[in-house]
Amino acid sequence: MPTPRFLTLDDVAEILNVSWSQAYALVRRKELIAIQIGGRGQWRVENEELERFIAQKYAEARAGTVPAETAVEEPDDAPTGPGGRRG
């Protein structure tokens, strides 16, 4: 049987080993491009889009880059712990 062109968010969540809500959050943030189908607005992700997303995440990991919306920075005046370390 050929691979289907479109995946549900349940399929995407299973492939990425995340929850449905995490897959939906990727779509809402437009990190993963999806379309809505039908009157109930069910989301579908094209296989090629999922592969592009995965490749992009690997490229970011190799480059050591973290997108700005997920980066966590401590302010310069954050309290320091023993030995001058933060956290």
N, C-alpha and C positions, 0 to 999 in steps of 0.2 A: 504494500500500500504506500503510495507516495506521501511525502511529508506535506501536511496542510500548509497553505500560504499564511493563514492568520492563526494567532494563538489568543486564547482568552487570558484574562489576568490571573486566573487560577493556574493555567499552564505556565505563564511567565514566572509566577511565584514558585512553582515547583522546580522549574529549570534553574532559577537563581537561588533556590533554597532559602527563600524569605517568605514572610507572611503576605497574604493578599493585600493588606493595608499598606505594607511597604512597597509592593509593586504599584499600587494605585498612587502612592505618594511620588514615585518616580515619574509617572504619567502627569500628575498635577503640576509638578515642577518642570515639566517638559524636558527632563533628562532622557526620558524614553518616549518616543513619539508613538501615539496611538490614535485610532479613530473610533468614533461612536457609531454603532450600527443599530438600526431598529428604533421602534417607539420608546422602548425602555432605556435606550442609551447605553447598551452594553459595549464595553471597550474591547477592541481587538488590536493586537500588535502584530505587525508583519514580521515574519521570520528574519528577513534581512535587517529590519530595524533593531531587533533584539541582538543579532550578531554584531551590528555596528556598535551598539551600546557596550557590549561585552569587550569588543576590541578597543574601544575608547577608554574603558576603565583599566584595561591592561596597559595601554600606552601611558596613562596617567601614573599608574603604579611604577612603571619602569622609569619614568622621568622624575619620579619623586614629587609630583605636584598634587596638590589637594585643591579642589574647587573652593572659591572664596566662601560660598554659602555653607560649606561643611567644615571649614577650618575653624579651630577654636584657639583664640589668642587670649593670653592673660594680660591684664593691664600692667604697665610699668610699675605702678604703686601697689601691686598685689602683695599681701603679706608673705614673708618667707618663713620657712620652717627651720629646723636645726641644720646648721652648716650652711645657711644662706640659700637653701633650696626652696623653691616654691612647691606648693601642693602638699 
